[in-house]
Amino acid sequence: MRKFFTVMGGNSSKHEASPTPPPPPPSPLFDKPWRDIYWDLNQQALDCVRKYKPSIEGQQLRILLHGDVGVGKSSFINSVQSVLRGRMCVEALVDNKATVCFTKGYTTYTIQKGGPGSFYPFMFNDIMGLSTNKGILVDDIILALKGHVKEGYKFNPESKLSEGDQFYNKSPSDNDKVHVLVCVVPADTIPLMKDEVIKKIKEIRINASRLGIPQVAVITKVDEACPEVKKDLRNVYRSKCIKQRMEQFSANVGIPMNCIFPLRNYHQEINFNNNVDSLILSVLKSIINFGDDFIDRNLQKVHS
């Protein structure tokens, strides 16, 4: 009788289960935006800014920008000017390759409103960067907050402005003093911020708080920090990366999240972009509101 034997081995690998594929990487975006913004209501936001008028006759809202070298302070001023004037503006000079402080002096920028001689009741001040390499002294920023620095003063990284200097304002008016302090920082470099710069920002913030001055942070270059935001700027409040960078900066310097605003400046465009405008107007409205509240609080103190 012929016997048959089953041969084991050989083809068994054909019947083994395929390895389980790795799970897909987590999405870089939240399912829903974690902060609401009105992308398609720019005209309403513009009208709100145009109608703003301080409660005190002749009062000017002074907004001081500070930050490291090359963070986009001047570009932010130009972007705001462009949106409000309806054409691209480059009044604040920008150095695209800045590795040392490009802005050297205390410069005030007003924004024309309507015809010649008519201006918005707020202004921006640009100053030397907080560079670890011959940057502005914290003492000089504190003097600027108090209104002691005159227009055109050239900052000296080696020594602060002295009372005997011709650019020292001995008797600052309310219009000379700062009403909102804005820290500008690029989203792509937040993880690389040097301890010395963080220390300076915290010191400036402490002194501004003692004066009651509200503080805002503007996070620039969000498109360079997150590919999803580069694809579509409306992803900025869905981006996990941008939210994490904002939280990291908040933890580093103490500015609360509801006072931190991400945006992208105009820097290469010759035409306007609705989404860029929306983010610029969003932070500008908040800056104006914070500053106006500060002016009203000071007014109440005078009459109390």
SVG drawing of the C-alpha trace seen along z (x, -y; Angstrom):
<svg xmlns="http://www.w3.org/2000/svg" viewBox="-19 -119 49 121">
<polyline fill="none" stroke="black" stroke-width="0.4" points="0.0,0.0 1.3,-3.3 1.6,-5.9 1.4,-9.6 3.2,-12.0 2.5,-15.8 5.6,-17.8 5.7,-20.7 7.7,-23.8 8.5,-25.0 5.4,-27.1 4.2,-28.0 5.4,-31.6 2.7,-32.1 0.1,-31.6 1.6,-33.8 -0.3,-37.1 1.1,-40.3 2.6,-42.6 0.2,-45.4 1.0,-48.7 2.1,-51.5 -0.7,-54.0 -0.7,-57.2 1.0,-60.2 -1.2,-62.5 -2.6,-65.4 -0.7,-68.7 -4.1,-70.5 -6.8,-70.5 -10.3,-69.5 -11.6,-73.0 -9.9,-76.4 -9.1,-77.0 -9.6,-80.7 -12.3,-82.4 -11.5,-85.1 -13.8,-86.8 -11.9,-86.2 -14.5,-87.8 -15.4,-90.9 -12.4,-93.1 -14.4,-96.1 -16.2,-96.1 -12.9,-95.9 -11.5,-98.7 -14.5,-100.9 -14.1,-100.2 -10.4,-101.3 -11.3,-104.4 -13.9,-105.5 -11.7,-105.1 -11.3,-108.3 -9.8,-108.6 -12.1,-110.0 -9.6,-112.8 -9.4,-115.6 -6.0,-115.7 -4.9,-112.4 -2.6,-110.2 -2.3,-106.5 1.4,-105.6 2.4,-102.0 6.0,-100.9 7.4,-97.9 10.3,-95.9 12.0,-92.6 15.2,-90.9 16.9,-91.9 15.1,-91.0 11.9,-89.9 9.6,-92.0 8.9,-95.2 9.4,-97.6 7.5,-95.1 4.6,-95.1 4.4,-98.9 4.5,-98.9 1.8,-96.2 -0.5,-98.2 0.1,-101.3 -0.6,-99.4 -3.9,-98.0 -5.2,-101.3 -4.1,-103.4 -5.1,-100.8 -1.8,-100.7 1.6,-99.1 3.7,-101.3 7.4,-101.0 7.9,-104.0 9.7,-102.0 12.9,-100.8 13.6,-97.1 16.8,-95.2 16.0,-91.7 19.4,-90.3 19.6,-91.9 22.0,-90.2 22.8,-93.4 20.4,-96.2 19.2,-98.0 16.9,-100.4 19.2,-102.7 17.0,-105.6 13.8,-106.3 11.4,-106.8 7.7,-107.7 5.4,-106.6 2.0,-108.2 -0.6,-107.0 -2.3,-109.3 -6.1,-109.2 -7.9,-110.7 -6.3,-113.9 -2.9,-115.5 -2.6,-116.7 -5.2,-114.2 -3.8,-111.2 -5.1,-108.3 -5.1,-109.1 -2.5,-106.4 1.2,-106.1 3.9,-103.5 7.5,-103.7 10.3,-101.5 13.5,-101.1 16.8,-99.2 16.6,-95.5 17.2,-93.5 20.2,-91.8 22.8,-90.1 25.3,-91.8 25.2,-95.5 21.4,-95.7 19.3,-98.4 19.6,-98.7 16.6,-97.8 17.1,-101.0 16.5,-103.0 13.3,-101.1 12.0,-101.9 12.8,-105.6 10.9,-105.4 7.9,-103.9 7.8,-106.9 8.1,-109.3 11.6,-110.5 13.1,-109.7 12.8,-112.4 12.2,-111.7 15.5,-110.9 17.6,-109.8 20.3,-107.3 20.5,-104.5 23.9,-103.7 24.3,-100.0 27.1,-101.0 25.3,-103.6 21.7,-104.7 20.3,-108.1 21.2,-110.6 19.2,-113.4 21.6,-115.9 21.3,-114.8 19.5,-117.0 17.3,-114.0 16.1,-113.5 12.6,-114.7 12.4,-116.0 8.7,-116.8 6.9,-114.2 3.2,-114.8 0.6,-112.1 1.1,-111.9 4.9,-111.3 4.3,-108.2 3.7,-104.7 0.1,-103.3 0.7,-99.8 3.9,-97.8 4.1,-95.2 6.7,-92.5 7.4,-91.1 8.8,-87.6 9.0,-85.2 7.2,-81.9 10.0,-80.0 12.7,-81.1 10.8,-80.8 12.4,-77.5 15.8,-79.1 15.4,-82.2 18.5,-83.0 18.2,-83.2 19.6,-86.7 16.9,-88.0 14.1,-86.2 15.5,-87.8 15.4,-91.3 11.8,-90.8 10.8,-89.7 12.5,-92.6 10.8,-95.1 7.5,-93.4 7.9,-93.8 8.6,-97.5 5.7,-98.0 3.4,-96.2 4.5,-98.5 3.5,-101.4 0.2,-99.7 1.0,-99.6 -0.8,-96.7 1.4,-94.3 0.7,-92.4 2.9,-89.9 2.8,-89.7 4.0,-86.3 5.3,-86.9 6.4,-84.6 3.8,-81.9 4.0,-80.6 7.7,-79.9 7.0,-77.9 4.2,-75.6 3.8,-74.2 0.0,-73.9 -0.2,-77.6 2.0,-78.3 -0.5,-76.4 -3.4,-78.2 -3.1,-81.1 -6.6,-80.3 -5.0,-77.2 -3.2,-79.5 -5.6,-78.8 -5.9,-75.1 -2.1,-74.6 -0.8,-72.6 2.7,-73.9 1.6,-77.6 -0.4,-77.0 2.5,-75.2 5.0,-78.0 2.6,-80.6 2.2,-78.6 6.0,-78.2 6.5,-82.0 3.8,-82.7 5.5,-80.4 8.9,-82.0 8.0,-85.6 4.6,-85.6 2.4,-87.3 -1.0,-85.5 -2.3,-83.7 -5.2,-86.0 -2.7,-88.8 -0.6,-86.9 -1.6,-87.2 -0.1,-85.3 0.1,-87.0 2.1,-87.3 3.5,-90.6 3.5,-91.9 7.1,-91.6 7.1,-90.5 3.6,-91.1 2.6,-94.0 -1.1,-93.2 -3.3,-92.7 -4.3,-89.4 -7.6,-89.2 -6.4,-86.6 -3.2,-88.6 -5.4,-91.7 -7.7,-89.8 -4.9,-88.9 -3.3,-92.3 -6.7,-94.0 -7.4,-91.5 -4.3,-92.4 -4.6,-96.1 -8.1,-96.3 -6.9,-94.5 -3.9,-96.9 -6.2,-99.9 -8.7,-98.5 -6.0,-97.7 -4.5,-101.2 -7.8,-103.0 -8.6,-101.1 -5.3,-102.2 -6.0,-105.9 -9.4,-105.7 -8.0,-104.1 -5.5,-107.0 -8.3,-109.5 -10.3,-107.9 -7.4,-108.2 -7.1,-111.9 -10.8,-112.5 -11.0,-110.2"/>
</svg>
